[in-house]
């Protein structure tokens, strides 16, 4: 039997990835664990009897179904982006439950751009849409990409603004080839021409209510921060903001009148510790400040030949002490620490990681943490 060509081997491996990723009960964490254990998706499938747990009896997708999906993707002009692809969004890949596969229409290189999410109400006000559009354009001019969900209202305005000056990425709840809402057909095409439209769903999947939280988690996970412009208290935009906080992303909110229900969401986020913003500069300055603190923390080591900035050192030390003082043996919710310590989620995540690497912190279900060895 002749050896397979490199192209044939790559295709066979992609089919195995697809089969494993579409297996019921195999989410992002399980997929990574299986790859680490068996080395390749095909090997994991071949050794399914050794998986253990509830996935043991799950039926792996048949090769024919994976091949049919691949053919449908090709016909729709889509291509697959695997978790180990250099164009897979780096912030998203850093999450242990990141989707193993994304389907993309457009330019994969767009996903290397640092992304800021802008989300908000579908029934947005005229001023809300105008602000989102201007904010997105200004962020794009500054070199950031804008990521959103291509919904009516704030999402659509943010995409439109970004298109005037740079890159935008749309994340869909259905298949990448399924245009929703229908009136955004032209927007869908224009985004794909210069940016990217992505989804974790197979081609042809119609959007359903249960899929939107998964889409929102992708939006926040691929971003460096999430901006909420207008949102009611029970909106999907606040779900995105909650995911962002859990993922260690910064949360920004645009204040509004207490008389408008669409301002209740962002106003509540500000009350709970989100960064109040009135322009793109507010976002950019906050992100630059966080990068400076993070760099200072990661580069601090004995024996360096440089003289540390005393002011920065005191500031970082004060933040670290504040966080450690708020922790104890009793589990504490991460979002509550953000409020108590009055720090951004990104800074808190950096210091919690320091403590975890030092063996002083354990992570618990429900996005809670506790110090180890305290009484």
NULUM-101813 format. One record per residue (C-alpha): residue in one letter; chain; x, y, z. Coordinates in nm, 4 decimals. Each point is the difference from the previous one (the first is absolute). Layout:
<atoms>
ATOM  res  chain        xx        yy        zz
ATOM    A      A         X         Y         Z
...
</atoms>
This chain:
<atoms>
ATOM  res  chain        xx        yy        zz
ATOM    X      A    0.0000    0.0000    0.0000
ATOM    X      A    0.1544    0.3385   -0.1025
ATOM    X      A    0.0801    0.2523    0.2695
ATOM    X      A   -0.2403    0.2900    0.0439
ATOM    X      A    0.1106    0.3426   -0.1229
ATOM    X      A    0.0439    0.2870    0.2466
ATOM    X      A   -0.3256    0.1515   -0.1290
ATOM    X      A   -0.1858   -0.3267    0.0566
ATOM    X      A    0.1488   -0.0330    0.3488
ATOM    X      A   -0.1041    0.3561    0.0870
ATOM    X      A   -0.3533   -0.0681   -0.1233
ATOM    X      A   -0.0227   -0.3254    0.1981
ATOM    X      A    0.1218    0.1777    0.3145
ATOM    X      A   -0.2556    0.2792   -0.0453
ATOM    X      A   -0.2777   -0.2573   -0.0397
ATOM    X      A    0.1139   -0.1653    0.3248
ATOM    X      A    0.0005    0.3389    0.1779
ATOM    X      A   -0.3508    0.0620   -0.1259
ATOM    X      A   -0.1230   -0.3424    0.1087
ATOM    X      A    0.1473    0.0375    0.3483
ATOM    X      A   -0.1192    0.3604    0.0424
ATOM    X      A   -0.3568   -0.0935   -0.1011
ATOM    X      A   -0.0188   -0.2955    0.2400
ATOM    X      A   -0.2685    0.0541    0.2670
ATOM    X      A    0.1579    0.0776    0.3365
ATOM    X      A    0.3367    0.0991   -0.1465
ATOM    X      A    0.0374    0.3711    0.0700
ATOM    X      A    0.3098    0.2147   -0.0229
ATOM    X      A    0.1546   -0.1228    0.3269
ATOM    X      A   -0.0600   -0.3666   -0.0783
ATOM    X      A    0.1300    0.0426   -0.3552
ATOM    X      A    0.3278    0.1464    0.1279
ATOM    X      A    0.0333   -0.2739    0.2580
ATOM    X      A   -0.0505   -0.2710   -0.2607
ATOM    X      A    0.2569    0.1564   -0.2330
ATOM    X      A    0.2526    0.0251    0.2832
ATOM    X      A   -0.0564   -0.3629    0.0931
ATOM    X      A   -0.0082   -0.1579   -0.3454
ATOM    X      A    0.1957    0.2483   -0.2094
ATOM    X      A   -0.2455    0.0290   -0.2893
ATOM    X      A   -0.3755    0.0099   -0.0559
ATOM    X      A    0.0093   -0.3217   -0.2022
ATOM    X      A    0.1834   -0.1808    0.2798
ATOM    X      A   -0.2523    0.1280    0.2545
ATOM    X      A   -0.2852   -0.1363   -0.2107
ATOM    X      A    0.1768   -0.3328   -0.0425
ATOM    X      A    0.0387   -0.0308    0.3782
ATOM    X      A   -0.3468    0.1186    0.0967
ATOM    X      A   -0.0470   -0.2994    0.2293
ATOM    X      A    0.2757    0.1438    0.2204
ATOM    X      A   -0.1608    0.3429    0.0456
ATOM    X      A   -0.1992   -0.0876    0.3092
ATOM    X      A   -0.2694    0.2142    0.1505
ATOM    X      A   -0.3223    0.0989   -0.1685
ATOM    X      A    0.1668    0.0456   -0.3396
ATOM    X      A    0.0774   -0.3705   -0.0192
ATOM    X      A   -0.3347   -0.0928   -0.1503
ATOM    X      A   -0.0333    0.3091   -0.2203
ATOM    X      A   -0.0249   -0.0765   -0.3686
ATOM    X      A    0.2816    0.1597   -0.1968
ATOM    X      A   -0.1134    0.1717   -0.3182
ATOM    X      A    0.0247   -0.2261   -0.3046
ATOM    X      A    0.2672    0.0821   -0.2608
ATOM    X      A   -0.2693    0.0473   -0.2653
ATOM    X      A   -0.1726    0.2686    0.2075
ATOM    X      A    0.3277    0.1880    0.0512
ATOM    X      A    0.0782   -0.0238   -0.3718
ATOM    X      A   -0.3479    0.1261   -0.0842
ATOM    X      A    0.0492    0.2971    0.2317
ATOM    X      A    0.3376    0.0749   -0.1591
ATOM    X      A   -0.1561   -0.0038   -0.3481
ATOM    X      A   -0.2766    0.2363    0.1148
ATOM    X      A    0.2588    0.2374    0.1455
ATOM    X      A    0.1966    0.0024   -0.3237
ATOM    X      A   -0.3136    0.0651   -0.2048
ATOM    X      A   -0.0871    0.2980    0.2238
ATOM    X      A    0.3522    0.1436   -0.0295
ATOM    X      A    0.0867   -0.0745    0.3622
ATOM    X      A    0.3110   -0.1543    0.1455
ATOM    X      A    0.0930   -0.1539    0.3325
ATOM    X      A    0.2196    0.1592    0.2607
ATOM    X      A    0.1380   -0.2451    0.2529
ATOM    X      A    0.1017    0.0832    0.3547
ATOM    X      A    0.3688   -0.0423   -0.0909
ATOM    X      A   -0.0196    0.2271   -0.3068
ATOM    X      A    0.2123    0.3178    0.0287
ATOM    X      A   -0.3018    0.2067   -0.1088
ATOM    X      A   -0.2261   -0.1387    0.2748
ATOM    X      A   -0.0669    0.2981    0.2329
ATOM    X      A    0.2704   -0.0189    0.2657
ATOM    X      A   -0.2128    0.1227    0.2938
ATOM    X      A   -0.2647   -0.2595   -0.0832
ATOM    X      A    0.2553   -0.2799   -0.0407
ATOM    X      A    0.1303    0.0790    0.3497
ATOM    X      A   -0.3338   -0.1084    0.1513
ATOM    X      A   -0.0068   -0.3666    0.0965
ATOM    X      A   -0.3518   -0.0421   -0.1432
ATOM    X      A    0.0675    0.1687   -0.3347
ATOM    X      A   -0.1787   -0.1639   -0.2973
ATOM    X      A    0.2316   -0.2452   -0.1790
ATOM    X      A   -0.1287    0.1196   -0.3379
ATOM    X      A   -0.1261    0.3279   -0.1424
ATOM    X      A   -0.1510    0.0461   -0.3431
ATOM    X      A    0.1011    0.3246   -0.1634
ATOM    X      A   -0.1013    0.2027   -0.3014
ATOM    X      A    0.2424    0.2752   -0.0855
ATOM    X      A    0.3608    0.0753    0.0881
ATOM    X      A    0.1492   -0.2165    0.2789
ATOM    X      A    0.2754    0.2592    0.0526
ATOM    X      A   -0.2680    0.2385    0.1309
ATOM    X      A   -0.0232   -0.2196    0.3093
ATOM    X      A    0.3584    0.0899    0.0941
ATOM    X      A   -0.1075    0.3619    0.0564
ATOM    X      A   -0.0508    0.0954    0.3675
ATOM    X      A   -0.3784   -0.0005    0.0328
ATOM    X      A   -0.2361    0.2093    0.2113
ATOM    X      A   -0.3603   -0.1200    0.0298
ATOM    X      A   -0.2833    0.2517   -0.0302
ATOM    X      A   -0.3436   -0.1352    0.0880
ATOM    X      A   -0.3383    0.1399    0.0946
ATOM    X      A   -0.3719    0.0177   -0.0497
ATOM    X      A   -0.1726   -0.1078   -0.3188
ATOM    X      A   -0.2627    0.2724    0.0440
ATOM    X      A    0.2704    0.2593    0.0553
ATOM    X      A   -0.0606    0.3739    0.0068
ATOM    X      A    0.1174    0.2216   -0.2857
ATOM    X      A    0.2666    0.1486    0.2275
ATOM    X      A    0.1075   -0.3464    0.1167
ATOM    X      A    0.0527   -0.1190   -0.3574
ATOM    X      A    0.1813    0.3219   -0.0885
ATOM    X      A    0.2329   -0.0322    0.2993
ATOM    X      A    0.0746   -0.3670   -0.0770
ATOM    X      A    0.0825    0.0864   -0.3604
ATOM    X      A    0.2342    0.2865    0.0935
ATOM    X      A    0.1628   -0.2055    0.2772
ATOM    X      A    0.0657   -0.2905   -0.2372
ATOM    X      A    0.1446    0.2268   -0.2678
ATOM    X      A    0.2337    0.1654    0.2517
ATOM    X      A    0.1174   -0.3363    0.1342
ATOM    X      A    0.0625   -0.1206   -0.3558
ATOM    X      A    0.2043    0.3112   -0.0757
ATOM    X      A    0.2083   -0.0771    0.3096
ATOM    X      A    0.0810   -0.3482   -0.1327
ATOM    X      A   -0.2576   -0.2075    0.1860
ATOM    X      A   -0.2504   -0.2301   -0.1642
ATOM    X      A   -0.3619    0.0084    0.1111
ATOM    X      A   -0.1774   -0.3275    0.0721
ATOM    X      A   -0.3744   -0.0335    0.0470
ATOM    X      A   -0.2965   -0.2255   -0.0723
ATOM    X      A   -0.1408    0.1614   -0.3189
ATOM    X      A   -0.3396    0.0457    0.1705
ATOM    X      A   -0.2300    0.2919   -0.0623
ATOM    X      A    0.0656    0.3241    0.1871
ATOM    X      A    0.3330    0.0550    0.1768
ATOM    X      A    0.1744   -0.3038   -0.1539
ATOM    X      A   -0.0784    0.1052   -0.3556
ATOM    X      A    0.0990    0.3631    0.0679
ATOM    X      A    0.3333   -0.1134    0.1475
ATOM    X      A    0.0776   -0.2130   -0.3060
ATOM    X      A   -0.0914    0.2897   -0.2305
ATOM    X      A    0.2262    0.2392    0.1884
ATOM    X      A    0.2959   -0.2370   -0.0037
ATOM    X      A   -0.0414   -0.0628   -0.3733
ATOM    X      A    0.0659    0.3686   -0.0685
ATOM    X      A    0.3503   -0.0140    0.1458
ATOM    X      A    0.1248   -0.3544    0.0579
ATOM    X      A   -0.0833   -0.3572    0.0946
ATOM    X      A   -0.3167   -0.1471    0.1455
ATOM    X      A   -0.0914   -0.3580    0.0947
ATOM    X      A   -0.3548   -0.1359    0.0259
ATOM    X      A   -0.0798   -0.3043    0.2142
ATOM    X      A   -0.3193   -0.1854   -0.0905
ATOM    X      A   -0.2248   -0.2231    0.2069
ATOM    X      A   -0.0830   -0.2144   -0.3027
ATOM    X      A    0.2145   -0.1215   -0.2867
ATOM    X      A    0.2468    0.2477   -0.1493
ATOM    X      A   -0.1907   -0.0232   -0.3268
ATOM    X      A   -0.3426    0.0677    0.1576
ATOM    X      A   -0.0715    0.3730   -0.0125
ATOM    X      A   -0.1849    0.1237    0.3076
ATOM    X      A   -0.1734    0.2368    0.0203
ATOM    X      A   -0.0940   -0.0179   -0.3710
ATOM    X      A    0.0302    0.3773   -0.0498
ATOM    X      A    0.3719   -0.0256    0.0784
ATOM    X      A    0.0783   -0.1919   -0.3198
ATOM    X      A    0.1996    0.2903   -0.1436
ATOM    X      A    0.1763    0.0593    0.3339
ATOM    X      A    0.0905   -0.3706    0.0204
ATOM    X      A    0.1636    0.0200   -0.3431
ATOM    X      A    0.1887    0.3223    0.0702
ATOM    X      A    0.1377   -0.1342    0.3273
ATOM    X      A    0.1223   -0.3152   -0.1769
ATOM    X      A    0.1766    0.2059   -0.2680
ATOM    X      A    0.2371    0.1767    0.2403
ATOM    X      A   -0.0473   -0.1706    0.3372
ATOM    X      A   -0.1509   -0.3309    0.1043
ATOM    X      A   -0.3314   -0.1665    0.0820
ATOM    X      A    0.0425   -0.2946    0.2366
ATOM    X      A   -0.2029   -0.2659    0.1804
ATOM    X      A    0.0614   -0.3281    0.1791
ATOM    X      A   -0.3173   -0.1484   -0.1537
ATOM    X      A   -0.0084   -0.2265   -0.3073
ATOM    X      A   -0.0996    0.1573   -0.3338
ATOM    X      A   -0.3731    0.0419   -0.0476
ATOM    X      A   -0.0805    0.0118    0.3739
ATOM    X      A   -0.2932    0.2315    0.0663
ATOM    X      A    0.0448    0.2247    0.3054
ATOM    X      A   -0.1950   -0.1079    0.3087
ATOM    X      A   -0.0464    0.1650    0.3388
ATOM    X      A    0.2251   -0.2586    0.1679
ATOM    X      A    0.2891    0.0859   -0.2345
ATOM    X      A    0.0218    0.3723    0.0826
ATOM    X      A    0.1742   -0.0360    0.3399
ATOM    X      A    0.2662   -0.2139   -0.1722
ATOM    X      A    0.0418    0.2723   -0.2613
ATOM    X      A    0.0255    0.2656    0.2738
ATOM    X      A    0.2729   -0.2006    0.1719
ATOM    X      A    0.1980   -0.0069   -0.3255
ATOM    X      A   -0.0362    0.3761   -0.0387
ATOM    X      A    0.1371    0.0705    0.3475
ATOM    X      A    0.2603   -0.2770   -0.0182
ATOM    X      A    0.1547    0.1273   -0.3238
ATOM    X      A    0.0147    0.3594    0.1263
ATOM    X      A    0.2289    0.1986    0.2275
ATOM    X      A   -0.2988    0.1763    0.1500
ATOM    X      A   -0.3763    0.0379   -0.0364
ATOM    X      A   -0.1862    0.3288   -0.0367
ATOM    X      A   -0.3730    0.0074    0.0835
ATOM    X      A   -0.1735    0.3008   -0.1546
ATOM    X      A   -0.3692   -0.0570    0.0765
ATOM    X      A   -0.1594   -0.3055    0.1619
ATOM    X      A   -0.2996   -0.0905    0.2119
ATOM    X      A    0.0692   -0.1884    0.3259
ATOM    X      A   -0.0812   -0.3435   -0.1475
ATOM    X      A    0.1607    0.0449   -0.3396
ATOM    X      A    0.2494   -0.2190   -0.1813
ATOM    X      A    0.2479    0.2881    0.0108
ATOM    X      A    0.0246   -0.0372    0.3772
ATOM    X      A    0.0599   -0.3730   -0.0473
ATOM    X      A    0.2929    0.0965   -0.2230
ATOM    X      A    0.1273    0.2386    0.2690
ATOM    X      A   -0.0268   -0.2740    0.2633
ATOM    X      A    0.1953   -0.2401   -0.2195
ATOM    X      A    0.2623    0.2715   -0.0519
ATOM    X      A    0.0473    0.0435    0.3744
ATOM    X      A    0.0294   -0.3773    0.0476
ATOM    X      A    0.2595   -0.0173   -0.2782
ATOM    X      A    0.2100    0.2797    0.1489
ATOM    X      A   -0.0938    0.2556   -0.2653
ATOM    X      A   -0.0549    0.3648    0.0806
ATOM    X      A   -0.3632    0.1162   -0.0006
ATOM    X      A   -0.0869    0.3509   -0.1179
ATOM    X      A   -0.3414    0.1650    0.0128
ATOM    X      A   -0.1550    0.3146   -0.1430
ATOM    X      A   -0.2161    0.1819    0.2577
ATOM    X      A   -0.3531    0.1108   -0.0820
ATOM    X      A   -0.3108    0.1584    0.1435
ATOM    X      A   -0.1614   -0.1925    0.2901
ATOM    X      A   -0.3329    0.0733   -0.1695
ATOM    X      A    0.0891   -0.2203   -0.2978
ATOM    X      A   -0.0224   -0.3784    0.0690
ATOM    X      A    0.2763   -0.0518   -0.2578
ATOM    X      A    0.2380    0.1886    0.2302
ATOM    X      A   -0.0713   -0.2209    0.3001
ATOM    X      A    0.2383   -0.2713   -0.1224
ATOM    X      A    0.3109    0.2159   -0.0534
ATOM    X      A   -0.0739    0.2137    0.3051
ATOM    X      A   -0.0214   -0.3158    0.2111
ATOM    X      A    0.3314   -0.1233   -0.1421
ATOM    X      A    0.1666    0.3297    0.0936
ATOM    X      A   -0.1433   -0.0266    0.3520
ATOM    X      A    0.1483   -0.3507    0.0241
ATOM    X      A    0.3482    0.0994   -0.1138
ATOM    X      A   -0.0026    0.0351   -0.3802
ATOM    X      A    0.2055    0.2841   -0.1486
ATOM    X      A   -0.2122    0.3011   -0.0973
ATOM    X      A    0.0922    0.1155   -0.3494
ATOM    X      A   -0.0979    0.2972   -0.2139
ATOM    X      A    0.2416   -0.0444   -0.2907
ATOM    X      A    0.2408   -0.2414   -0.1631
ATOM    X      A    0.2868    0.1741    0.1818
ATOM    X      A   -0.1429   -0.1161    0.3343
ATOM    X      A    0.0200   -0.3620   -0.1183
ATOM    X      A    0.3442    0.0317   -0.1549
ATOM    X      A    0.1484    0.1685    0.3082
ATOM    X      A   -0.1473   -0.2656    0.2307
ATOM    X      A    0.1387   -0.2847   -0.2120
ATOM    X      A    0.3422    0.1653   -0.0183
ATOM    X      A   -0.0023    0.0444    0.3777
ATOM    X      A   -0.0861   -0.3673    0.0498
ATOM    X      A    0.2778   -0.1066   -0.2368
ATOM    X      A    0.2485    0.2140    0.1925
ATOM    X      A   -0.1031   -0.1556    0.3334
ATOM    X      A    0.0061   -0.3510   -0.1470
ATOM    X      A    0.3438    0.0563   -0.1542
ATOM    X      A    0.1299    0.1362    0.3287
ATOM    X      A   -0.1271   -0.3048    0.1889
ATOM    X      A    0.1324   -0.2565   -0.2485
ATOM    X      A    0.3407    0.1621   -0.0421
ATOM    X      A    0.0706    0.0519    0.3695
ATOM    X      A    0.2797   -0.2395    0.0961
ATOM    X      A    0.3136    0.0112    0.2236
ATOM    X      A    0.3276    0.1021   -0.1585
ATOM    X      A   -0.1376    0.2239   -0.2754
ATOM    X      A    0.2387    0.2802   -0.0959
ATOM    X      A   -0.2705    0.2616   -0.0312
ATOM    X      A   -0.1234    0.2297    0.2747
ATOM    X      A   -0.3712   -0.0609    0.0577
ATOM    X      A   -0.2500    0.2836   -0.0186
ATOM    X      A   -0.0758    0.0556    0.3686
ATOM    X      A   -0.3424    0.1492   -0.0646
ATOM    X      A   -0.1083   -0.2939   -0.2161
ATOM    X      A    0.1451   -0.2493    0.2480
ATOM    X      A   -0.1955    0.1552    0.2875
ATOM    X      A   -0.3189    0.0056   -0.2095
ATOM    X      A    0.0260   -0.3660   -0.1009
ATOM    X      A    0.0946   -0.1031    0.3530
ATOM    X      A   -0.2991    0.1857    0.1404
ATOM    X      A   -0.2349   -0.1727   -0.2443
ATOM    X      A    0.1495   -0.3401    0.0811
ATOM    X      A   -0.0325    0.0567    0.3762
ATOM    X      A   -0.3593    0.1158   -0.0419
ATOM    X      A   -0.0910   -0.3166   -0.1892
ATOM    X      A    0.1830   -0.2332    0.2398
ATOM    X      A   -0.1708    0.1674    0.2976
ATOM    X      A   -0.3404   -0.0663   -0.1562
ATOM    X      A    0.0791   -0.3703   -0.0510
ATOM    X      A   -0.0154   -0.2766    0.2577
ATOM    X      A   -0.0744   -0.3680    0.0469
ATOM    X      A   -0.3693    0.0670   -0.0630
ATOM    X      A   -0.0676   -0.0037   -0.3779
ATOM    X      A   -0.0681    0.3422   -0.1503
ATOM    X      A   -0.1596    0.0790   -0.3365
ATOM    X      A    0.2374    0.1649   -0.2472
ATOM    X      A   -0.2547    0.2639   -0.1012
ATOM    X      A   -0.0485    0.0891    0.3674
ATOM    X      A    0.3767    0.0495    0.0355
ATOM    X      A   -0.0120    0.2412   -0.2961
ATOM    X      A   -0.2585    0.2088    0.1870
ATOM    X      A    0.1615   -0.0205    0.3443
ATOM    X      A    0.3541    0.0697   -0.1140
ATOM    X      A   -0.1003    0.2589   -0.2608
ATOM    X      A    0.2291   -0.1425   -0.2661
ATOM    X      A   -0.0682   -0.1000   -0.3574
ATOM    X      A   -0.0651   -0.3679   -0.0796
ATOM    X      A    0.3204   -0.0162   -0.2069
ATOM    X      A    0.2226    0.1211    0.2856
ATOM    X      A   -0.1736   -0.2309    0.2457
ATOM    X      A    0.0501   -0.2944   -0.2377
ATOM    X      A    0.3744    0.0754   -0.0230
ATOM    X      A    0.0484    0.0056    0.3773
ATOM    X      A   -0.2169   -0.3085    0.0560
ATOM    X      A    0.2148   -0.1812   -0.2571
ATOM    X      A    0.3123    0.1043    0.1920
ATOM    X      A   -0.1442   -0.1454    0.3212
ATOM    X      A   -0.1091   -0.3183   -0.1767
ATOM    X      A    0.3440   -0.0560   -0.1536
ATOM    X      A    0.1522    0.0537    0.3452
ATOM    X      A   -0.2228   -0.2781    0.1366
ATOM    X      A   -0.1872    0.2394    0.2272
ATOM    X      A   -0.3373    0.0035   -0.1769
ATOM    X      A   -0.2520   -0.2599   -0.1105
ATOM    X      A   -0.2788    0.0499   -0.2520
ATOM    X      A   -0.3427   -0.1399    0.0803
ATOM    X      A   -0.3231   -0.0562   -0.1949
ATOM    X      A   -0.2192    0.3015   -0.0596
ATOM    X      A    0.2936    0.2308   -0.0857
ATOM    X      A    0.1086    0.0107    0.3676
ATOM    X      A    0.3481    0.0031    0.1532
ATOM    X      A    0.1494   -0.0587    0.3430
ATOM    X      A    0.3425    0.0294    0.1608
ATOM    X      A    0.1738   -0.3253    0.0941
ATOM    X      A    0.1360   -0.0505    0.3490
ATOM    X      A   -0.1891    0.2817    0.1706
ATOM    X      A   -0.2134   -0.0328    0.3111
</atoms>
